[in-house]
């Protein structure tokens, strides 16, 4: 029985043509780009000490607007969240032999930012209900080499910041927030990006706020901000002794060209003006879908952490044993009805070859293995059982709540689920016949 026949279990497919690709760009962004082009300065950084070390007027305006919106002291733009994550690790001082606890359920860029600073990722397990780092697992992974906790506020939600900040205080650890998917979300009425020592956001083309490529690092710490600005623009390599003549502190670090262009910044400014509307649309649709799924006992919506908000980069939910069918069968049936639903999210990152082989360089196992420091970090299968179970069996994600979807789209999505619910016995029989 092919996927097409799955739809015939309940008649014709619910959705007869696919959704349009997500795109939040409009006339405002186009006008902003044309204005920058007319001014003929599409990037305005210089890799040397001086006023333009911090970029041009659109970059600075965007950073200022981020500060105003989030009520944070510093915003340092980058050409991607990936480079901003790397900048964050360097800015808080991570280096060889340092261990940083992070989530295995994220894009590879999160632990790569740790490795690019020659520190070592240590993976803690995630919470079954919100998919963010589990504080109990974090504490179990802390060693004398642990220097930071690298949170990942996945899918647009948050973890338990109160418990995690308490652990950070107890063990004297830095806290960096990877908020690539969670711009605009809050915990205890504070925006993400203002809670830890630093926070990072992504403006990749499919994010809640997009400008094609781009990211930003936020912090209330002057030292972290200064170091991030250096890392973004070639680091200490561009500053000579004259710059330090009247400064008491020299902090060696290396950087690269991680600068955001004026074109990207101009688009990001217009997108930032819309973020409340764009997020509000997602939240409204997600809340509506939550209410509908409450009628289906074999599907479980994400549980939003107490005292927090969720902005639904994706809409995550779980299938449980009451379904009587496999997750893969449910997904095939939804696709046959015209709705894209994905199994899992990413394979737990420690199962990737570079962690299994403990090797990121051709001729060396550094920093996993070093004569200068001893580490005993495990990347064996089974170290994060919740993440593995969610990946292998339970977690589902969909973009059904993305702008410009409507309640009618959610109704149709739920109709497909009701059709599957009605035909679960037939689908279970289909599984046995495969």
PAKE-805686 format. One record per residue (C-alpha): residue number from 1; chain; x, z, y. Coordinates in nm, 3 decimals. Example, Ala and Ser with C-alpha at 12.3 -4.5 7.8 and 13.67 -1.06 7.14 Angstrom:
1 | A | 1.230 | 0.780 | -0.450
2 | A | 1.367 | 0.714 | -0.106
# end
This chain:
1 | A | 0.000 | 0.000 | 0.000
2 | A | 0.161 | -0.115 | 0.322
3 | A | 0.130 | 0.056 | 0.662
4 | A | -0.131 | -0.197 | 0.773
5 | A | -0.356 | -0.089 | 0.486
6 | A | -0.333 | 0.273 | 0.590
7 | A | -0.538 | 0.187 | 0.898
8 | A | -0.807 | 0.034 | 0.678
9 | A | -0.877 | 0.374 | 0.524
10 | A | -1.101 | 0.437 | 0.823
11 | A | -1.169 | 0.088 | 0.953
12 | A | -0.996 | -0.110 | 1.226
13 | A | -0.701 | 0.044 | 1.415
14 | A | -0.796 | 0.264 | 1.709
15 | A | -0.547 | 0.099 | 1.946
16 | A | -0.551 | -0.279 | 1.937
17 | A | -0.254 | -0.344 | 2.169
18 | A | 0.055 | -0.133 | 2.243
19 | A | 0.096 | 0.083 | 2.551
20 | A | 0.294 | -0.050 | 2.844
21 | A | 0.651 | 0.082 | 2.873
22 | A | 0.683 | 0.401 | 3.078
23 | A | 0.779 | 0.324 | 3.438
24 | A | 0.733 | 0.563 | 3.730
25 | A | 0.898 | 0.332 | 3.985
26 | A | 0.692 | 0.187 | 4.268
27 | A | 0.703 | 0.024 | 4.609
28 | A | 0.872 | 0.327 | 4.766
29 | A | 1.177 | 0.298 | 4.542
30 | A | 1.199 | -0.076 | 4.600
31 | A | 1.187 | -0.026 | 4.977
32 | A | 1.459 | 0.240 | 4.956
33 | A | 1.690 | 0.011 | 4.758
34 | A | 1.638 | -0.277 | 5.004
35 | A | 1.721 | -0.043 | 5.291
36 | A | 2.051 | 0.056 | 5.127
37 | A | 2.133 | -0.308 | 5.056
38 | A | 2.061 | -0.401 | 5.417
39 | A | 2.302 | -0.130 | 5.530
40 | A | 2.561 | -0.278 | 5.293
41 | A | 2.709 | 0.053 | 5.183
42 | A | 2.604 | 0.096 | 4.823
43 | A | 2.856 | 0.370 | 4.749
44 | A | 3.029 | 0.591 | 5.005
45 | A | 3.276 | 0.816 | 4.827
46 | A | 3.652 | 0.836 | 4.876
47 | A | 3.884 | 0.989 | 4.619
48 | A | 4.082 | 1.184 | 4.877
49 | A | 4.037 | 1.497 | 5.085
50 | A | 3.803 | 1.446 | 5.379
51 | A | 3.439 | 1.405 | 5.473
52 | A | 3.367 | 1.125 | 5.227
53 | A | 3.506 | 1.323 | 4.936
54 | A | 3.147 | 1.452 | 4.903
55 | A | 2.978 | 1.112 | 4.924
56 | A | 2.755 | 0.917 | 5.157
57 | A | 2.436 | 1.000 | 5.344
58 | A | 2.191 | 0.923 | 5.061
59 | A | 2.389 | 1.124 | 4.808
60 | A | 2.399 | 1.416 | 5.049
61 | A | 2.032 | 1.384 | 5.136
62 | A | 1.936 | 1.385 | 4.771
63 | A | 2.151 | 1.691 | 4.701
64 | A | 1.998 | 1.865 | 5.002
65 | A | 1.646 | 1.790 | 4.881
66 | A | 1.730 | 1.934 | 4.539
67 | A | 1.856 | 2.251 | 4.708
68 | A | 1.541 | 2.277 | 4.918
69 | A | 1.303 | 2.220 | 4.626
70 | A | 1.474 | 2.455 | 4.384
71 | A | 1.585 | 2.707 | 4.647
72 | A | 1.939 | 2.687 | 4.513
73 | A | 2.259 | 2.705 | 4.717
74 | A | 2.443 | 2.401 | 4.577
75 | A | 2.348 | 2.069 | 4.417
76 | A | 2.629 | 1.837 | 4.306
77 | A | 2.516 | 1.490 | 4.198
78 | A | 2.683 | 1.302 | 3.912
79 | A | 2.648 | 0.951 | 3.772
80 | A | 2.479 | 1.096 | 3.461
81 | A | 2.373 | 1.426 | 3.313
82 | A | 2.639 | 1.366 | 3.048
83 | A | 2.918 | 1.380 | 3.304
84 | A | 2.744 | 1.668 | 3.483
85 | A | 2.745 | 1.863 | 3.155
86 | A | 3.116 | 1.799 | 3.121
87 | A | 3.161 | 1.902 | 3.483
88 | A | 2.967 | 2.222 | 3.423
89 | A | 3.192 | 2.324 | 3.135
90 | A | 3.501 | 2.258 | 3.344
91 | A | 3.356 | 2.430 | 3.649
92 | A | 3.292 | 2.755 | 3.462
93 | A | 3.647 | 2.743 | 3.329
94 | A | 3.610 | 2.651 | 2.961
95 | A | 3.930 | 2.544 | 2.789
96 | A | 4.135 | 2.542 | 2.467
97 | A | 4.028 | 2.802 | 2.214
98 | A | 3.715 | 2.907 | 2.401
99 | A | 3.396 | 2.909 | 2.196
100 | A | 3.065 | 2.803 | 2.353
101 | A | 2.738 | 2.872 | 2.175
102 | A | 2.486 | 2.590 | 2.200
103 | A | 2.191 | 2.425 | 2.028
104 | A | 2.222 | 2.185 | 1.734
105 | A | 1.895 | 2.026 | 1.842
106 | A | 1.995 | 1.824 | 2.144
107 | A | 2.155 | 1.495 | 2.238
108 | A | 2.519 | 1.471 | 2.128
109 | A | 2.627 | 1.491 | 2.495
110 | A | 2.571 | 1.867 | 2.502
111 | A | 2.838 | 1.976 | 2.252
112 | A | 3.055 | 1.676 | 2.349
113 | A | 3.082 | 1.826 | 2.699
114 | A | 3.233 | 2.135 | 2.535
115 | A | 3.478 | 1.933 | 2.327
116 | A | 3.582 | 1.722 | 2.627
117 | A | 3.707 | 2.046 | 2.782
118 | A | 3.894 | 2.127 | 2.457
119 | A | 3.661 | 2.418 | 2.386
120 | A | 3.476 | 2.459 | 2.056
121 | A | 3.099 | 2.423 | 2.006
122 | A | 2.936 | 2.696 | 1.799
123 | A | 2.583 | 2.612 | 1.690
124 | A | 2.313 | 2.880 | 1.689
125 | A | 1.969 | 2.825 | 1.541
126 | A | 1.655 | 2.745 | 1.737
127 | A | 1.321 | 2.916 | 1.773
128 | A | 1.048 | 2.791 | 1.537
129 | A | 0.789 | 2.789 | 1.814
130 | A | 0.963 | 2.657 | 2.126
131 | A | 1.267 | 2.474 | 1.975
132 | A | 1.511 | 2.635 | 2.220
133 | A | 1.798 | 2.866 | 2.123
134 | A | 1.696 | 3.179 | 1.929
135 | A | 1.849 | 3.490 | 2.095
136 | A | 1.898 | 3.663 | 1.757
137 | A | 2.096 | 3.369 | 1.625
138 | A | 2.300 | 3.355 | 1.948
139 | A | 2.408 | 3.717 | 1.911
140 | A | 2.500 | 3.666 | 1.547
141 | A | 2.739 | 3.385 | 1.649
142 | A | 2.924 | 3.576 | 1.924
143 | A | 3.294 | 3.642 | 1.856
144 | A | 3.586 | 3.761 | 2.064
145 | A | 3.647 | 3.396 | 2.158
146 | A | 3.293 | 3.333 | 2.286
147 | A | 3.298 | 3.262 | 2.659
148 | A | 2.963 | 3.097 | 2.734
149 | A | 2.611 | 3.017 | 2.618
150 | A | 2.505 | 2.656 | 2.670
151 | A | 2.125 | 2.658 | 2.664
152 | A | 1.921 | 2.346 | 2.594
153 | A | 1.568 | 2.359 | 2.737
154 | A | 1.443 | 2.093 | 2.502
155 | A | 1.141 | 1.864 | 2.547
156 | A | 1.064 | 2.016 | 2.889
157 | A | 1.015 | 2.378 | 2.784
158 | A | 1.221 | 2.695 | 2.802
159 | A | 1.357 | 2.958 | 2.572
160 | A | 1.355 | 3.334 | 2.622
161 | A | 1.579 | 3.365 | 2.927
162 | A | 1.535 | 3.739 | 2.960
163 | A | 1.684 | 3.812 | 2.618
164 | A | 1.956 | 3.549 | 2.657
165 | A | 2.062 | 3.675 | 3.000
166 | A | 2.070 | 4.026 | 2.858
167 | A | 2.308 | 3.907 | 2.586
168 | A | 2.523 | 3.729 | 2.845
169 | A | 2.551 | 4.049 | 3.048
170 | A | 2.626 | 4.260 | 2.741
171 | A | 2.908 | 4.032 | 2.622
172 | A | 3.022 | 3.908 | 2.965
173 | A | 2.938 | 3.544 | 2.901
174 | A | 2.863 | 3.254 | 3.135
175 | A | 2.526 | 3.081 | 3.099
176 | A | 2.481 | 2.709 | 3.161
177 | A | 2.139 | 2.545 | 3.137
178 | A | 2.106 | 2.195 | 2.996
179 | A | 1.780 | 2.099 | 3.166
180 | A | 1.813 | 1.724 | 3.108
181 | A | 1.453 | 1.713 | 2.985
182 | A | 1.307 | 1.995 | 3.193
183 | A | 1.320 | 1.921 | 3.565
184 | A | 1.051 | 2.120 | 3.743
185 | A | 0.993 | 2.371 | 3.464
186 | A | 0.996 | 2.742 | 3.551
187 | A | 1.067 | 3.078 | 3.391
188 | A | 0.914 | 3.383 | 3.557
189 | A | 0.835 | 3.166 | 3.859
190 | A | 1.198 | 3.060 | 3.901
191 | A | 1.294 | 2.696 | 3.861
192 | A | 1.524 | 2.613 | 3.574
193 | A | 1.865 | 2.540 | 3.717
194 | A | 1.861 | 2.857 | 3.925
195 | A | 1.864 | 3.116 | 3.645
196 | A | 2.202 | 3.078 | 3.474
197 | A | 2.544 | 3.033 | 3.632
198 | A | 2.478 | 2.659 | 3.652
199 | A | 2.215 | 2.407 | 3.548
200 | A | 2.220 | 2.034 | 3.477
201 | A | 1.941 | 1.775 | 3.511
202 | A | 1.918 | 1.412 | 3.400
203 | A | 1.773 | 1.115 | 3.586
204 | A | 1.812 | 0.862 | 3.307
205 | A | 1.558 | 0.581 | 3.301
206 | A | 1.317 | 0.758 | 3.064
207 | A | 1.329 | 1.106 | 3.219
208 | A | 1.051 | 1.274 | 3.421
209 | A | 1.251 | 1.186 | 3.734
210 | A | 1.451 | 0.865 | 3.701
211 | A | 1.688 | 0.652 | 3.903
212 | A | 1.830 | 0.444 | 3.617
213 | A | 2.131 | 0.666 | 3.556
214 | A | 2.220 | 0.991 | 3.726
215 | A | 2.237 | 1.367 | 3.703
216 | A | 2.289 | 1.678 | 3.910
217 | A | 2.450 | 2.019 | 3.867
218 | A | 2.288 | 2.314 | 4.044
219 | A | 2.443 | 2.655 | 4.109
220 | A | 2.440 | 2.949 | 4.347
221 | A | 2.810 | 3.012 | 4.283
222 | A | 3.048 | 2.875 | 4.549
223 | A | 3.346 | 2.857 | 4.314
224 | A | 3.155 | 2.669 | 4.044
225 | A | 3.022 | 2.426 | 4.305
226 | A | 3.369 | 2.355 | 4.446
227 | A | 3.518 | 2.297 | 4.102
228 | A | 3.227 | 2.068 | 4.008
229 | A | 3.283 | 1.864 | 4.325
230 | A | 3.648 | 1.824 | 4.231
231 | A | 3.575 | 1.727 | 3.871
232 | A | 3.324 | 1.466 | 3.992
233 | A | 3.580 | 1.296 | 4.216
234 | A | 3.913 | 1.278 | 4.029
235 | A | 3.985 | 1.652 | 4.030
236 | A | 4.299 | 1.814 | 4.161
237 | A | 4.479 | 1.482 | 4.115
238 | A | 4.353 | 1.368 | 4.457
239 | A | 4.464 | 1.681 | 4.645
240 | A | 4.823 | 1.733 | 4.753
241 | A | 5.012 | 2.040 | 4.876
242 | A | 4.895 | 1.986 | 5.234
243 | A | 4.537 | 2.059 | 5.128
244 | A | 4.640 | 2.394 | 4.979
245 | A | 4.871 | 2.503 | 5.258
246 | A | 4.604 | 2.734 | 5.406
247 | A | 4.433 | 2.818 | 5.077
248 | A | 4.530 | 3.118 | 4.869
249 | A | 4.399 | 2.992 | 4.536
250 | A | 4.510 | 2.690 | 4.336
251 | A | 4.298 | 2.616 | 4.026
252 | A | 4.437 | 2.327 | 3.823
253 | A | 4.183 | 2.095 | 3.669
254 | A | 4.138 | 1.730 | 3.590
255 | A | 3.847 | 1.508 | 3.683
256 | A | 3.732 | 1.149 | 3.681
257 | A | 3.499 | 0.916 | 3.868
258 | A | 3.159 | 1.073 | 3.798
259 | A | 3.013 | 0.982 | 4.138
260 | A | 2.653 | 0.878 | 4.207
261 | A | 2.605 | 0.560 | 4.410
262 | A | 2.400 | 0.539 | 4.729
263 | A | 2.160 | 0.302 | 4.550
264 | A | 2.086 | 0.551 | 4.275
265 | A | 2.058 | 0.837 | 4.523
266 | A | 1.806 | 0.644 | 4.734
267 | A | 1.584 | 0.586 | 4.431
268 | A | 1.621 | 0.948 | 4.324
269 | A | 1.508 | 1.067 | 4.669
270 | A | 1.180 | 0.876 | 4.635
271 | A | 1.132 | 0.994 | 4.278
272 | A | 1.190 | 1.354 | 4.383
273 | A | 0.904 | 1.322 | 4.631
274 | A | 0.678 | 1.235 | 4.336
275 | A | 0.803 | 1.489 | 4.082
276 | A | 0.515 | 1.733 | 4.123
277 | A | 0.263 | 1.453 | 4.069
278 | A | 0.454 | 1.301 | 3.776
279 | A | 0.500 | 1.638 | 3.606
280 | A | 0.145 | 1.743 | 3.688
281 | A | 0.006 | 1.436 | 3.510
282 | A | 0.205 | 1.516 | 3.196
283 | A | 0.107 | 1.882 | 3.197
284 | A | -0.261 | 1.801 | 3.246
285 | A | -0.266 | 1.557 | 2.954
286 | A | -0.061 | 1.789 | 2.732
287 | A | -0.298 | 2.079 | 2.800
288 | A | -0.591 | 1.855 | 2.712
289 | A | -0.425 | 1.746 | 2.388
290 | A | -0.343 | 2.110 | 2.309
291 | A | -0.713 | 2.193 | 2.333
292 | A | -0.805 | 1.907 | 2.101
293 | A | -0.540 | 1.991 | 1.843
294 | A | -0.670 | 2.349 | 1.827
295 | A | -0.945 | 2.200 | 1.610
296 | A | -0.693 | 2.073 | 1.351
297 | A | -0.543 | 2.356 | 1.147
298 | A | -0.266 | 2.142 | 0.996
299 | A | -0.111 | 2.038 | 1.329
300 | A | 0.053 | 2.291 | 1.565
301 | A | 0.129 | 2.226 | 1.935
302 | A | 0.443 | 2.371 | 2.090
303 | A | 0.403 | 2.735 | 2.193
304 | A | 0.502 | 2.765 | 2.557
305 | A | 0.733 | 3.062 | 2.612
306 | A | 0.569 | 3.360 | 2.781
307 | A | 0.604 | 3.360 | 3.162
308 | A | 0.722 | 2.997 | 3.162
309 | A | 0.596 | 2.645 | 3.226
310 | A | 0.650 | 2.325 | 3.028
311 | A | 0.686 | 1.973 | 3.172
312 | A | 0.658 | 1.776 | 2.844
313 | A | 0.941 | 1.524 | 2.850
314 | A | 0.807 | 1.462 | 2.502
315 | A | 0.499 | 1.618 | 2.348
316 | A | 0.630 | 1.810 | 2.044
317 | A | 0.410 | 1.935 | 1.764
318 | A | 0.442 | 2.031 | 1.397
319 | A | 0.270 | 1.939 | 1.074
320 | A | 0.225 | 2.224 | 0.826
321 | A | 0.149 | 2.262 | 0.455
322 | A | -0.227 | 2.268 | 0.515
323 | A | -0.209 | 1.894 | 0.582
324 | A | -0.183 | 1.811 | 0.213
325 | A | 0.017 | 1.500 | 0.305
326 | A | 0.378 | 1.440 | 0.396
327 | A | 0.492 | 1.409 | 0.754
328 | A | 0.611 | 1.054 | 0.686
329 | A | 0.263 | 0.954 | 0.568
330 | A | 0.104 | 1.099 | 0.881
331 | A | 0.350 | 0.906 | 1.099
332 | A | 0.287 | 0.579 | 0.913
333 | A | -0.086 | 0.627 | 0.951
334 | A | -0.056 | 0.698 | 1.326
335 | A | 0.164 | 0.390 | 1.373
336 | A | -0.092 | 0.185 | 1.182
337 | A | -0.353 | 0.310 | 1.428
338 | A | -0.135 | 0.189 | 1.715
339 | A | 0.030 | 0.517 | 1.826
340 | A | 0.402 | 0.580 | 1.824
341 | A | 0.487 | 0.917 | 1.670
342 | A | 0.839 | 1.006 | 1.559
343 | A | 0.955 | 1.224 | 1.272
344 | A | 1.182 | 1.500 | 1.391
345 | A | 1.405 | 1.447 | 1.694
346 | A | 1.774 | 1.441 | 1.608
347 | A | 1.969 | 1.538 | 1.299
348 | A | 2.123 | 1.883 | 1.362
349 | A | 2.440 | 1.785 | 1.542
350 | A | 2.684 | 1.981 | 1.326
351 | A | 2.595 | 1.742 | 1.041
352 | A | 2.750 | 1.451 | 1.233
353 | A | 3.086 | 1.323 | 1.101
354 | A | 3.303 | 1.461 | 1.383
355 | A | 3.192 | 1.815 | 1.299
356 | A | 3.196 | 1.769 | 0.924
357 | A | 3.550 | 1.629 | 0.945
358 | A | 3.645 | 1.851 | 1.242
359 | A | 3.816 | 1.558 | 1.407
360 | A | 3.772 | 1.387 | 1.744
361 | A | 4.123 | 1.243 | 1.776
362 | A | 4.282 | 0.987 | 1.544
363 | A | 4.599 | 1.189 | 1.477
364 | A | 4.486 | 1.547 | 1.534
365 | A | 4.217 | 1.801 | 1.448
366 | A | 4.255 | 1.972 | 1.784
367 | A | 4.072 | 2.178 | 1.911
368 | A | 3.908 | 2.261 | 1.577
369 | A | 4.252 | 2.334 | 1.428
370 | A | 4.540 | 2.458 | 1.642
371 | A | 4.863 | 2.652 | 1.599
372 | A | 4.796 | 2.816 | 1.936
373 | A | 4.471 | 2.989 | 1.839
374 | A | 4.273 | 3.060 | 1.525
375 | A | 3.908 | 2.972 | 1.482
376 | A | 3.672 | 2.995 | 1.189
377 | A | 3.369 | 2.798 | 1.304
378 | A | 3.141 | 2.669 | 1.029
379 | A | 2.953 | 2.342 | 1.047
380 | A | 2.820 | 2.364 | 0.692
381 | A | 2.469 | 2.254 | 0.608
382 | A | 2.243 | 2.557 | 0.614
383 | A | 2.393 | 2.734 | 0.916
384 | A | 2.079 | 2.665 | 1.123
385 | A | 1.790 | 2.663 | 0.873
386 | A | 1.511 | 2.639 | 1.132
387 | A | 1.664 | 2.334 | 1.299
388 | A | 1.715 | 2.171 | 0.959
389 | A | 1.360 | 2.238 | 0.843
390 | A | 1.211 | 2.104 | 1.165
391 | A | 1.428 | 1.791 | 1.136
392 | A | 1.356 | 1.732 | 0.769
393 | A | 0.993 | 1.835 | 0.730
394 | A | 0.783 | 1.955 | 1.021
395 | A | 0.858 | 1.841 | 1.376
396 | A | 0.678 | 1.547 | 1.538
397 | A | 0.717 | 1.405 | 1.888
398 | A | 0.520 | 1.156 | 2.091
399 | A | 0.522 | 1.013 | 2.443
400 | A | 0.141 | 0.998 | 2.462
401 | A | 0.138 | 1.230 | 2.765
402 | A | 0.371 | 1.015 | 2.977
403 | A | 0.253 | 0.870 | 3.308
404 | A | 0.041 | 0.656 | 3.347
405 | A | -0.152 | 0.760 | 3.035
406 | A | -0.506 | 0.894 | 3.085
407 | A | -0.748 | 1.130 | 2.913
408 | A | -0.899 | 0.824 | 2.748
409 | A | -0.562 | 0.757 | 2.584
410 | A | -0.551 | 1.116 | 2.461
411 | A | -0.905 | 1.082 | 2.326
412 | A | -0.802 | 0.772 | 2.132
413 | A | -0.489 | 0.947 | 2.005
414 | A | -0.704 | 1.231 | 1.878
415 | A | -0.953 | 0.987 | 1.722
416 | A | -0.665 | 0.852 | 1.515
417 | A | -0.582 | 1.206 | 1.404
418 | A | -0.948 | 1.268 | 1.312
419 | A | -0.947 | 0.946 | 1.110
420 | A | -0.640 | 1.066 | 0.921
421 | A | -0.798 | 1.409 | 0.875
422 | A | -1.105 | 1.246 | 0.720
423 | A | -0.890 | 1.043 | 0.480
424 | A | -0.627 | 1.300 | 0.380
425 | A | -0.727 | 1.294 | 0.014
426 | A | -0.690 | 0.917 | 0.001
427 | A | -0.355 | 0.942 | 0.179
428 | A | -0.239 | 1.207 | -0.069
429 | A | -0.334 | 0.967 | -0.350
430 | A | -0.139 | 0.693 | -0.175
431 | A | 0.167 | 0.919 | -0.179
432 | A | 0.138 | 0.972 | -0.557
433 | A | 0.112 | 0.599 | -0.618
434 | A | 0.429 | 0.516 | -0.425
# end
